[in-house]
Amino acid sequence: MLAIKIWNYLKGYVIIKIEGLSLERLLNLALTNDIYLWDVKRLNYFQVEANVSIKGLRDIEELVSKAGCKLTVLKNRGLPFLIEKIKHRKMFAAGFVAFFLLLIFLSSFIFKFEINGLEQTPKEEILELLEKNNINIGTLKRKISTEELELKILDEFNYFSFIEVQKKGVKLIIDVKEEPIPPERVDKSYPSNIIARKKGVIEKIVARNGTAVVKAGQIVQENQVLISGVIESESMGNYLVHADGDVLARTRYEANVEDQIVKKVEKETGKFMKQRGIKINNTGVKFIKDIPYESYKEIVREDELIDWDFLEIDFPIKLITYEYKETQITEVKQDIEFLKKSNQLKAIEKINEELFKEAKIASKNVIHSVEDNTLKTTVVIETIEEIGKQHIIK
């Protein structure tokens, strides 16, 4: 009920008084014609007060004469009428416009840098690169090309496997994903450990600087220290160095894929219907009738009632459009041998997304099993690869 009232406030509504001897007949006609009245109050035997939307007012006016009643508009309520009032209060309107323009002006500048995903690279190096390219606090957003900046950062830090630069509100947001830093790109002035990128069994470890704390044959976990940058000395006490070395390990990649042998395929018939609703915070309200389809796809689209994205304001009320497309379900039996090959390819594709570029494949194993109507495929690949990565000691 609250959601409906808010919706009608945004659309605008009126408080009306209806007089007559056949009020029940009029109210029944309104119900039959889908005219929504709320907060209905009976003042006496022949007078009723109620709220109705602007559209509902036009519709109910046509029914009043049929029922032999009289309708009077008492008050106007809602956002459209508020806007109309503001038009006639010039000073208030001017102040509102000035405040709005000031917000727009301030939102045209960058006032904060947000850098996410750094594990090995000092944040100061990214900030230094921004400064070299004349990007500082107070820089106009329109002077910053996110595409050009992404290319410059990738050129400087070519071990980043992913980078995205966004201008959101007054913030410049840089999201990165790092691969292990190549030795020639590591700033040797930073004290660091070499830690494990992932779980594995150590095959070989060579410490050129720092102290090896694991040995061949040992199982290590992700982020475990392999070569420590903390040097213990009886004469000099403990001191920090930039760890350097090679760590080869046997690692394992596994991917599982399942698919049904007899598969139900959903096809659209071409019939569809749309309905509306609103969402307040996380609570949705649909203004719907029954969906006439036994099987259907639901597509939901949210639209901002007021777009404040440039100020990073999440307006809690959103307009929702629901689209329902009728579907039919048919059964298709798949060829087992073809399905095995398909599952195997999908599993290998999954593994390739994680596989380290320099990894050497030591073995591959494929296992198929059938349970009820499901073919399960497991692909296991073992590799020999460098698992060490730099981790700065802060």
Backbone hydrogen bonds in HBPLUS format (Angstrom, degrees):
<---DONOR---> <-ACCEPTOR-->    atom                        ^
c    i                          cat <-CA-CA->   ^        H-A-AA   ^      H-
h    n   atom  resd res      DA  || num        DHA   H-A  angle D-A-AA Bond
n    s   type  num  typ     dist DA aas  dist angle  dist       angle   num
A0005-LYS N   A0001-MET O   2.99 MM   4  6.31 155.3  2.06 151.1 157.9     1
A0006-ILE N   A0002-LEU O   2.95 MM   4  6.25 159.5  2.00 153.1 158.4     2
A0007-TRP N   A0003-ALA O   2.94 MM   4  6.15 158.9  1.98 146.2 152.4     3
A0008-ASN N   A0004-ILE O   2.95 MM   4  6.21 159.9  1.99 148.9 153.6     4
A0009-TYR N   A0005-LYS O   2.87 MM   4  6.12 143.1  2.01 143.7 154.6     5
A0010-LEU N   A0006-ILE O   2.98 MM   4  6.29 155.3  2.05 151.1 156.8     6
A0011-LYS N   A0007-TRP O   3.01 MM   4  6.32 148.2  2.11 143.9 153.4     7
A0012-GLY N   A0008-ASN O   2.64 MM   4  5.54 131.4  1.87 136.2 149.7     8
A0079-LEU N   A0009-TYR O   2.78 MM  70  6.09 156.4  1.84 155.6 160.1     9
A0013-TYR N   A0077-ARG O   2.85 MM  64  5.31 169.6  1.86 144.4 147.6    10
A0077-ARG N   A0013-TYR O   2.80 MM  64  5.31 160.6  1.84 168.9 163.9    11
A0014-VAL N   A0052-VAL O   2.88 MM  38  5.64 165.0  1.90 163.6 165.3    12
A0052-VAL N   A0014-VAL O   3.02 MM  38  5.64 154.6  2.09 157.2 165.1    13
A0015-ILE N   A0075-LYS O   2.86 MM  60  5.15 163.1  1.89 145.8 151.0    14
A0074-LEU N   A0015-ILE O   2.74 MM  59  5.46 154.2  1.80 155.1 163.5    15
A0075-LYS N   A0015-ILE O   3.37 MM  60  5.15 155.6  2.43 129.0 135.1    16
A0016-ILE N   A0050-ALA O   2.83 MM  34  5.53 165.2  1.85 167.9 171.7    17
A0050-ALA N   A0016-ILE O   3.00 MM  34  5.53 157.5  2.06 149.4 155.6    18
A0017-LYS N   A0072-THR O   2.78 MM  55  5.15 155.7  1.83 152.4 160.3    19
A0072-THR N   A0017-LYS O   2.84 MM  55  5.15 154.0  1.91 151.8 159.7    20
A0018-ILE N   A0048-VAL O   2.75 MM  30  5.22 164.1  1.78 156.9 162.5    21
A0048-VAL N   A0018-ILE O   2.90 MM  30  5.22 154.5  1.96 149.7 157.7    22
A0019-GLU N   A0070-LYS O   2.80 MM  51  5.09 163.0  1.83 151.2 157.1    23
A0070-LYS N   A0019-GLU O   2.74 MM  51  5.09 157.7  1.79 152.0 159.2    24
A0020-GLY N   A0046-PHE O   2.93 MM  26  5.11 154.2  1.99 140.8 147.3    25
A0026-LEU N   A0022-SER O   3.19 MM   4  6.53 156.6  2.24 147.1 153.4    26
A0027-LEU N   A0023-LEU O   2.88 MM   4  6.18 162.3  1.91 157.0 161.6    27
A0028-ASN N   A0024-GLU O   2.95 MM   4  6.14 154.8  2.02 147.6 154.4    28
A0029-LEU N   A0025-ARG O   2.95 MM   4  6.19 151.3  2.03 144.5 152.4    29
A0030-ALA N   A0026-LEU O   2.93 MM   4  6.23 153.4  2.00 148.8 156.1    30
A0031-LEU N   A0027-LEU O   3.01 MM   4  6.26 156.2  2.07 144.6 150.7    31
A0032-THR N   A0028-ASN O   2.93 MM   4  6.15 158.5  1.98 147.2 153.0    32
A0033-ASN N   A0029-LEU O   3.00 MM   4  6.18 144.0  2.13 143.6 152.7    33
A0035-ILE N   A0030-ALA O   2.84 MM   5  4.98 169.3  1.85 156.3 153.5    34
A0034-ASP N   A0031-LEU O   3.21 MM   3  5.23 159.0  2.26 110.4 110.2    35
A0038-TRP N   A0051-ASN O   3.17 MM  13  5.31 157.8  2.22 135.7 142.6    36
A0051-ASN N   A0038-TRP O   2.92 MM  13  5.31 158.9  1.96 162.7 167.1    37
A0041-LYS N   A0049-GLU O   2.67 MM   8  5.08 167.0  1.68 160.6 164.4    38
A0049-GLU N   A0041-LYS O   2.74 MM   8  5.08 167.5  1.75 155.1 159.4    39
A0043-LEU N   A0047-GLN O   2.95 MM   4  5.36 139.9  2.11 131.0 141.6    40
A0044-ASN N   A0047-GLN O   3.42 MM   3  5.30 164.1  2.45 134.5 134.3    41
A0057-LEU N   A0053-SER O   2.79 MM   4  6.05 140.5  1.94 146.9 157.6    42
A0058-ARG N   A0054-ILE O   3.35 MM   4  6.73 156.5  2.41 145.4 149.1    43
A0059-ASP N   A0055-LYS O   3.15 MM   4  6.51 155.3  2.21 147.7 154.8    44
A0060-ILE N   A0056-GLY O   2.83 MM   4  6.00 160.5  1.86 152.0 156.9    45
A0061-GLU N   A0057-LEU O   3.03 MM   4  6.12 146.2  2.15 147.3 155.2    46
A0062-GLU N   A0059-ASP O   3.26 MM   3  5.65 138.6  2.44 103.2 112.8    47
A0063-LEU N   A0060-ILE O   2.96 MM   3  5.08 135.8  2.16  99.1 112.0    48
A0064-VAL N   A0060-ILE O   3.08 MM   4  6.33 135.2  2.29 149.2 161.1    49
A0067-ALA N   A0063-LEU O   3.11 MM   4  6.39 147.5  2.22 151.4 159.7    50
A0069-CYS N   A0064-VAL O   3.00 MM   5  5.21 178.2  2.00 149.4 149.1    51
A0068-GLY N   A0065-SER O   3.18 MM   3  4.95 151.2  2.26  94.2 102.9    52
A0082-LEU N   A0078-GLY O   3.12 MM   4  6.36 149.0  2.22 146.0 155.5    53
A0083-ILE N   A0079-LEU O   2.92 MM   4  6.15 160.0  1.96 160.2 164.2    54
A0084-GLU N   A0080-PRO O   3.13 MM   4  6.35 149.1  2.23 136.9 145.3    55
A0085-LYS N   A0081-PHE O   2.99 MM   4  6.30 146.4  2.11 142.1 150.6    56
A0086-ILE N   A0082-LEU O   2.97 MM   4  6.30 156.9  2.02 149.2 155.6    57
A0087-LYS N   A0083-ILE O   3.17 MM   4  6.45 143.8  2.30 143.0 151.6    58
A0088-HIS N   A0085-LYS O   2.92 MM   3  5.45 142.5  2.06 110.1 120.7    59
A0089-ARG N   A0086-ILE O   2.97 MM   3  5.04 158.5  2.02 105.9 113.0    60
A0093-ALA N   A0089-ARG O   2.95 MM   4  6.12 165.0  1.98 157.7 162.8    61
A0094-ALA N   A0090-LYS O   2.76 MM   4  5.89 154.3  1.82 146.1 153.7    62
A0095-GLY N   A0091-MET O   2.90 MM   4  6.13 158.8  1.95 147.9 153.2    63
A0096-PHE N   A0092-PHE O   2.92 MM   4  6.17 157.7  1.98 149.1 155.5    64
A0097-VAL N   A0093-ALA O   2.91 MM   4  6.13 160.9  1.95 149.7 154.6    65
A0098-ALA N   A0094-ALA O   2.86 MM   4  6.07 158.7  1.90 148.1 154.3    66
A0099-PHE N   A0095-GLY O   2.91 MM   4  6.08 161.7  1.94 148.9 153.7    67
A0100-PHE N   A0096-PHE O   2.92 MM   4  6.09 158.1  1.97 146.6 153.2    68
A0101-LEU N   A0097-VAL O   2.82 MM   4  6.05 157.6  1.87 150.6 156.6    69
A0102-LEU N   A0098-ALA O   2.90 MM   4  6.11 149.8  1.99 145.1 153.6    70
A0103-LEU N   A0099-PHE O   3.01 MM   4  6.31 155.9  2.07 148.0 153.9    71
A0104-ILE N   A0100-PHE O   3.02 MM   4  6.33 156.5  2.08 145.7 152.3    72
A0105-PHE N   A0101-LEU O   2.85 MM   4  6.08 155.8  1.90 145.7 152.6    73
A0106-LEU N   A0102-LEU O   2.90 MM   4  6.14 168.0  1.91 155.9 158.1    74
A0107-SER N   A0103-LEU O   2.91 MM   4  6.01 148.9  2.00 143.9 153.0    75
A0108-SER N   A0105-PHE O   3.08 MM   3  5.36 158.5  2.12 107.5 113.6    76
A0109-PHE N   A0106-LEU O   3.27 MM   3  5.92 166.9  2.28 120.3 121.2    77
A0141-LYS N   A0108-SER O   2.78 MM  33  5.61 175.2  1.78 152.8 153.7    78
A0110-ILE N   A0139-THR O   2.93 MM  29  5.52 149.9  2.02 148.0 157.2    79
A0138-GLY N   A0110-ILE O   2.60 MM  28  5.23 169.1  1.62 171.9 174.0    80
A0111-PHE N   A0170-VAL O   2.78 MM  59  5.45 167.9  1.79 150.4 153.4    81
A0172-LEU N   A0112-LYS O   2.92 MM  60  6.35 156.6  1.97 160.3 167.7    82
A0114-GLU N   A0172-LEU O   2.95 MM  58  6.17 168.2  1.97 154.2 153.4    83
A0174-ILE N   A0114-GLU O   2.77 MM  60  6.16 165.0  1.80 165.3 169.9    84
A0116-ASN N   A0174-ILE O   2.84 MM  58  6.23 163.2  1.87 160.7 166.2    85
A0176-VAL N   A0116-ASN O   3.00 MM  60  6.28 158.1  2.05 149.7 156.0    86
A0125-GLU N   A0122-PRO O   3.10 MM   3  5.70 146.1  2.22 112.9 120.8    87
A0126-ILE N   A0123-LYS O   3.09 MM   3  5.43 125.1  2.41 104.9 117.8    88
A0127-LEU N   A0123-LYS O   3.10 MM   4  6.47 164.5  2.12 155.2 159.5    89
A0128-GLU N   A0124-GLU O   2.87 MM   4  5.98 148.5  1.97 141.2 149.9    90
A0129-LEU N   A0125-GLU O   3.09 MM   4  6.29 149.8  2.19 136.9 144.3    91
A0130-LEU N   A0126-ILE O   2.98 MM   4  6.34 153.0  2.05 149.6 157.2    92
A0131-GLU N   A0127-LEU O   2.98 MM   4  6.24 157.8  2.03 146.9 152.6    93
A0132-LYS N   A0128-GLU O   2.98 MM   4  6.24 152.8  2.06 145.8 153.0    94
A0133-ASN N   A0129-LEU O   3.21 MM   4  6.47 136.7  2.41 138.1 148.7    95
A0133-ASN N   A0130-LEU O   3.05 MM   3  5.17 130.2  2.31  97.0 110.5    96
A0135-ILE N   A0130-LEU O   2.88 MM   5  5.06 158.1  1.93 143.5 143.8    97
A0134-ASN N   A0131-GLU O   3.00 MM   3  4.98 152.1  2.08 113.7 112.2    98
A0139-THR N   A0136-ASN O   3.07 MM   3  5.55 150.1  2.16 140.5 136.7    99
A0143-LYS N   A0140-LEU O   3.11 MM   3  5.54 151.6  2.20 108.8 117.2   100
A0144-ILE N   A0141-LYS O   3.02 MM   3  5.46 163.8  2.04 115.0 120.2   101
A0149-LEU N   A0145-SER O   2.96 MM   4  6.15 162.2  2.00 155.4 160.9   102
A0150-GLU N   A0146-THR O   2.95 MM   4  6.08 154.3  2.02 144.4 151.0   103
A0151-LEU N   A0147-GLU O   3.16 MM   4  6.45 157.9  2.21 146.3 151.5   104
A0152-LYS N   A0148-GLU O   2.99 MM   4  6.29 154.2  2.06 148.2 155.4   105
A0153-ILE N   A0149-LEU O   2.97 MM   4  6.18 159.9  2.01 152.3 157.1   106
A0154-LEU N   A0150-GLU O   2.96 MM   4  6.15 160.8  1.99 149.1 154.8   107
A0155-ASP N   A0151-LEU O   2.88 MM   4  6.02 147.2  1.99 141.4 150.7   108
A0156-GLU N   A0152-LYS O   3.04 MM   4  6.24 148.4  2.14 141.1 148.9   109
A0157-PHE N   A0153-ILE O   2.75 MM   4  5.87 159.2  1.79 153.0 159.6   110
A0160-PHE N   A0157-PHE O   3.10 MM   3  5.98 159.2  2.14 128.3 129.4   111
A0179-GLU N   A0159-TYR O   2.91 MM  20  5.44 149.0  2.01 151.3 161.3   112
A0161-SER N   A0177-LYS O   2.82 MM  16  5.65 142.1  1.96 151.7 163.2   113
A0177-LYS N   A0162-PHE O   2.98 MM  15  5.03 139.1  2.15 143.4 139.2   114
A0164-GLU N   A0175-ASP O   2.87 MM  11  5.21 146.8  1.98 149.7 157.5   115
A0175-ASP N   A0164-GLU O   2.91 MM  11  5.21 169.1  1.92 157.0 159.3   116
A0166-GLN N   A0173-ILE O   2.83 MM   7  5.11 161.7  1.86 151.1 157.2   117
A0173-ILE N   A0166-GLN O   2.82 MM   7  5.11 160.8  1.86 156.8 160.0   118
A0168-LYS N   A0171-LYS O   2.98 MM   3  5.34 151.4  2.06 152.0 158.7   119
A0171-LYS N   A0168-LYS O   2.93 MM   3  5.34 162.0  1.96 132.9 136.1   120
A0185-ARG N   A0182-PRO O   2.85 MM   3  5.45 154.7  1.91 121.1 129.4   121
A0186-VAL N   A0183-PRO O   3.28 MM   3  5.38 159.9  2.32 105.0 110.9   122
A0190-TYR N   A0187-ASP O   3.24 MM   3  6.09 171.1  2.24 123.0 125.5   123
A0393-ILE N   A0191-PRO O   2.88 MM 202  5.63 172.5  1.88 136.7 139.1   124
A0192-SER N   A0241-VAL O   3.11 MM  49  6.56 150.7  2.20 130.5 134.0   125
A0243-ALA N   A0192-SER O   3.18 MM  51  5.55 160.5  2.22 124.2 128.6   126
A0193-ASN N   A0391-HIS O   2.93 MM 198  5.27 162.5  1.96 149.2 149.7   127
A0391-HIS N   A0193-ASN O   2.90 MM 198  5.27 144.4  2.03 160.3 158.8   128
A0194-ILE N   A0227-ILE O   2.84 MM  33  4.98 163.9  1.86 152.0 155.8   129
A0226-LEU N   A0194-ILE O   2.74 MM  32  5.63 168.1  1.76 156.7 160.0   130
A0227-ILE N   A0194-ILE O   3.11 MM  33  4.98 162.5  2.14 135.9 141.2   131
A0195-ILE N   A0389-LYS O   2.90 MM 194  5.47 156.5  1.96 160.9 158.1   132
A0389-LYS N   A0195-ILE O   2.86 MM 194  5.47 139.4  2.03 148.8 161.3   133
A0196-ALA N   A0224-GLN O   2.93 MM  28  5.42 143.2  2.07 139.7 150.9   134
A0223-ASN N   A0196-ALA O   2.77 MM  27  4.77 167.8  1.78 139.4 140.4   135
A0197-ARG N   A0387-ILE O   2.71 MM 190  5.26 155.6  1.77 154.6 163.3   136
A0200-GLY N   A0220-VAL O   3.10 MM  20  5.60 153.6  2.17 147.3 151.5   137
A0220-VAL N   A0200-GLY O   2.88 MM  20  5.60 168.2  1.89 167.4 171.4   138
A0201-VAL N   A0250-ARG O   2.94 MM  49  5.07 158.0  1.99 138.1 144.6   139
A0250-ARG N   A0201-VAL O   2.74 MM  49  5.07 159.7  1.78 148.0 148.7   140
A0202-ILE N   A0218-GLN O   2.95 MM  16  5.49 168.4  1.96 155.0 152.6   141
A0217-GLY N   A0202-ILE O   2.74 MM  15  5.21 176.4  1.74 143.2 143.8   142
A0203-GLU N   A0248-LEU O   2.77 MM  45  5.41 167.3  1.78 138.2 141.1   143
A0204-LYS N   A0248-LEU O   3.14 MM  44  5.08 163.1  2.16 134.6 134.9   144
A0248-LEU N   A0204-LYS O   2.79 MM  44  5.08 156.3  1.84 153.0 160.0   145
A0206-VAL N   A0246-ASP O   2.83 MM  40  5.18 164.0  1.86 156.1 160.2   146
A0246-ASP N   A0206-VAL O   2.84 MM  40  5.18 143.9  1.97 144.0 154.2   147
A0208-ARG N   A0244-ASP O   2.82 MM  36  5.36 137.8  2.00 128.3 140.0   148
A0209-ASN N   A0244-ASP O   3.00 MM  35  4.80 156.6  2.06 139.6 133.8   149
A0244-ASP N   A0209-ASN O   2.90 MM  35  4.80 162.2  1.93 133.3 132.4   150
A0211-THR N   A0228-SER O   2.95 MM  17  5.09 157.1  2.00 140.3 147.0   151
A0228-SER N   A0211-THR O   2.74 MM  17  5.09 155.5  1.80 152.2 144.4   152
A0213-VAL N   A0226-LEU O   2.85 MM  13  5.52 172.9  1.85 153.2 155.0   153
A0218-GLN N   A0215-LYS O   3.16 MM   3  5.86 156.4  2.22 141.8 144.2   154
A0224-GLN N   A0221-GLN O   3.11 MM   3  5.53 155.1  2.18 135.5 134.0   155
A0241-VAL N   A0229-GLY O   2.77 MM  12  4.92 151.3  1.85 143.3 152.0   156
A0231-ILE N   A0239-TYR O   2.81 MM   8  5.39 169.1  1.82 176.5 172.7   157
A0239-TYR N   A0231-ILE O   2.98 MM   8  5.39 152.7  2.05 145.4 154.2   158
A0237-GLY N   A0233-SER O   2.73 MM   4  4.85 133.0  1.95 130.5 138.6   159
A0387-ILE N   A0247-VAL O   3.06 MM 140  6.09 154.4  2.13 161.2 169.3   160
A0249-ALA N   A0385-GLU O   2.93 MM 136  5.67 157.8  1.97 150.7 155.9   161
A0385-GLU N   A0249-ALA O   3.04 MM 136  5.67 162.1  2.07 155.1 157.7   162
A0251-THR N   A0383-THR O   2.87 MM 132  5.32 155.6  1.93 144.4 152.6   163
A0383-THR N   A0251-THR O   2.95 MM 132  5.32 156.7  2.00 139.5 146.8   164
A0253-TYR N   A0381-ILE O   2.79 MM 128  5.16 157.6  1.84 154.6 162.1   165
A0381-ILE N   A0253-TYR O   2.84 MM 128  5.16 165.3  1.86 153.9 159.0   166
A0255-ALA N   A0379-VAL O   3.05 MM 124  5.50 152.4  2.12 149.8 158.4   167
A0379-VAL N   A0255-ALA O   3.04 MM 124  5.50 166.6  2.06 160.4 164.4   168
A0257-VAL N   A0377-THR O   2.90 MM 120  5.27 160.7  1.94 153.4 159.6   169
A0377-THR N   A0257-VAL O   2.87 MM 120  5.27 165.1  1.89 162.3 166.8   170
A0259-ASP N   A0375-LEU O   3.13 MM 116  5.54 149.5  2.23 143.4 152.7   171
A0375-LEU N   A0259-ASP O   2.88 MM 116  5.54 168.2  1.89 171.3 167.4   172
A0261-ILE N   A0373-ASN O   2.80 MM 112  5.56 165.4  1.82 153.8 158.2   173
A0334-GLN N   A0261-ILE O   2.86 MM  73  5.39 168.2  1.88 153.5 157.4   174
A0263-LYS N   A0332-VAL O   2.73 MM  69  5.20 158.7  1.77 159.4 151.7   175
A0332-VAL N   A0263-LYS O   2.78 MM  69  5.20 158.2  1.83 148.6 156.2   176
A0265-VAL N   A0330-THR O   2.67 MM  65  5.28 168.4  1.69 167.9 169.2   177
A0330-THR N   A0265-VAL O   2.96 MM  65  5.28 162.4  1.99 147.0 152.3   178
A0267-LYS N   A0328-GLN O   2.95 MM  61  5.33 166.8  1.97 152.0 155.9   179
A0328-GLN N   A0267-LYS O   2.73 MM  61  5.33 150.0  1.82 149.7 159.8   180
A0269-THR N   A0326-GLU O   3.00 MM  57  5.81 162.6  2.03 141.4 143.9   181
A0326-GLU N   A0271-LYS O   2.91 MM  55  5.49 159.3  1.95 146.7 153.5   182
A0273-MET N   A0324-TYR O   2.93 MM  51  5.35 144.5  2.06 141.2 152.6   183
A0324-TYR N   A0273-MET O   2.84 MM  51  5.35 170.8  1.84 165.0 168.1   184
A0275-GLN N   A0322-TYR O   2.83 MM  47  5.14 152.0  1.90 148.8 156.5   185
A0322-TYR N   A0275-GLN O   2.87 MM  47  5.14 172.5  1.87 153.4 155.1   186
A0287-PHE N   A0276-ARG O   2.93 MM  11  5.76 170.9  1.94 151.0 153.5   187
A0277-GLY N   A0320-ILE O   2.97 MM  43  4.91 128.5  2.24 150.7 147.7   188
A0320-ILE N   A0277-GLY O   2.84 MM  43  4.91 172.7  1.85 136.3 133.9   189
A0278-ILE N   A0285-VAL O   2.98 MM   7  5.47 147.4  2.09 150.7 159.2   190
A0285-VAL N   A0278-ILE O   2.80 MM   7  5.47 162.2  1.83 172.9 178.0   191
A0279-LYS N   A0318-LYS O   2.86 MM  39  5.16 150.8  1.94 147.1 153.3   192
A0318-LYS N   A0279-LYS O   2.88 MM  39  5.16 155.5  1.94 145.8 154.0   193
A0280-ILE N   A0283-THR O   2.82 MM   3  5.32 152.8  1.89 162.0 157.9   194
A0283-THR N   A0280-ILE O   2.98 MM   3  5.32 166.1  2.00 133.3 133.2   195
A0281-ASN N   A0316-PRO O   2.90 MM  35  4.88 162.5  1.93 134.1 139.2   196
A0327-THR N   A0295-SER O   2.93 MM  32  5.41 166.7  1.94 129.7 129.5   197
A0297-LYS N   A0325-LYS O   2.80 MM  28  5.11 151.6  1.88 141.3 149.3   198
A0325-LYS N   A0297-LYS O   2.91 MM  28  5.11 159.3  1.95 145.3 151.6   199
A0299-ILE N   A0323-GLU O   2.83 MM  24  5.06 162.3  1.86 150.7 156.5   200
A0323-GLU N   A0299-ILE O   2.85 MM  24  5.06 160.0  1.89 150.1 156.2   201
A0301-ARG N   A0321-THR O   2.96 MM  20  5.17 159.2  2.00 147.9 154.5   202
A0321-THR N   A0301-ARG O   2.89 MM  20  5.17 159.9  1.93 150.4 157.0   203
A0303-ASP N   A0319-LEU O   2.83 MM  16  5.14 159.8  1.87 154.8 159.7   204
A0319-LEU N   A0303-ASP O   2.91 MM  16  5.14 155.4  1.97 162.4 160.8   205
A0311-LEU N   A0308-TRP O   2.94 MM   3  5.54 155.7  2.00 118.8 126.4   206
A0313-ILE N   A0308-TRP O   3.26 MM   5  5.27 175.3  2.26 137.3 135.9   207
A0312-GLU N   A0309-ASP O   2.96 MM   3  4.79 160.9  1.99 103.8 109.8   208
A0339-LEU N   A0335-ASP O   2.88 MM   4  6.07 153.7  1.95 150.9 159.4   209
A0340-LYS N   A0336-ILE O   2.86 MM   4  6.17 149.0  1.96 151.3 159.5   210
A0341-LYS N   A0337-GLU O   3.20 MM   4  6.49 164.7  2.22 148.8 151.3   211
A0342-SER N   A0338-PHE O   2.95 MM   4  6.18 157.3  2.00 147.5 154.6   212
A0343-ASN N   A0339-LEU O   2.85 MM   4  6.03 164.4  1.88 150.7 154.6   213
A0344-GLN N   A0340-LYS O   2.92 MM   4  6.11 158.6  1.97 148.4 154.7   214
A0345-LEU N   A0341-LYS O   2.97 MM   4  6.20 160.1  2.01 149.3 153.8   215
A0346-LYS N   A0342-SER O   3.04 MM   4  6.30 158.0  2.09 149.3 155.3   216
A0347-ALA N   A0343-ASN O   2.92 MM   4  6.16 156.9  1.97 150.1 156.4   217
A0348-ILE N   A0344-GLN O   2.96 MM   4  6.21 159.4  2.01 150.7 156.0   218
A0349-GLU N   A0345-LEU O   2.92 MM   4  6.13 152.8  2.00 145.4 153.1   219
A0350-LYS N   A0346-LYS O   3.03 MM   4  6.33 151.5  2.11 144.0 151.2   220
A0351-ILE N   A0347-ALA O   3.05 MM   4  6.40 157.3  2.10 147.1 152.9   221
A0352-ASN N   A0348-ILE O   2.82 MM   4  6.06 158.5  1.87 151.5 157.7   222
A0353-GLU N   A0349-GLU O   3.23 MM   4  6.47 137.5  2.42 140.8 149.9   223
A0353-GLU N   A0350-LYS O   3.24 MM   3  5.41 134.8  2.45  98.0 109.6   224
A0354-GLU N   A0351-ILE O   2.91 MM   3  5.40 141.7  2.06 111.6 122.2   225
A0355-LEU N   A0351-ILE O   2.86 MM   4  5.95 137.4  2.04 149.5 162.7   226
A0359-ALA N   A0356-PHE O   3.05 MM   3  5.32 162.9  2.08 114.6 119.6   227
A0360-LYS N   A0384-ILE O   3.03 MM  24  5.26 171.2  2.03 143.6 146.5   228
A0384-ILE N   A0360-LYS O   2.83 MM  24  5.26 153.7  1.90 146.7 154.8   229
A0362-ALA N   A0382-GLU O   2.67 MM  20  5.39 160.1  1.71 141.9 147.6   230
A0363-SER N   A0382-GLU O   3.23 MM  19  5.18 155.0  2.29 136.0 135.5   231
A0382-GLU N   A0363-SER O   2.93 MM  19  5.18 160.0  1.97 139.1 145.7   232
A0365-ASN N   A0380-VAL O   2.82 MM  15  5.15 152.4  1.90 150.0 158.4   233
A0380-VAL N   A0365-ASN O   2.83 MM  15  5.15 165.3  1.85 154.3 159.5   234
A0367-ILE N   A0378-THR O   2.86 MM  11  5.13 161.5  1.89 151.6 157.8   235
A0378-THR N   A0367-ILE O   2.81 MM  11  5.13 162.1  1.84 152.2 158.4   236
A0369-SER N   A0376-LYS O   2.89 MM   7  5.21 146.8  2.00 149.2 157.3   237
A0376-LYS N   A0369-SER O   2.73 MM   7  5.21 173.7  1.74 168.5 169.1   238
A0371-GLU N   A0374-THR O   2.94 MM   3  5.30 163.3  1.97 155.9 159.8   239
A0374-THR N   A0371-GLU O   2.85 MM   3  5.30 165.9  1.87 133.8 138.0   240
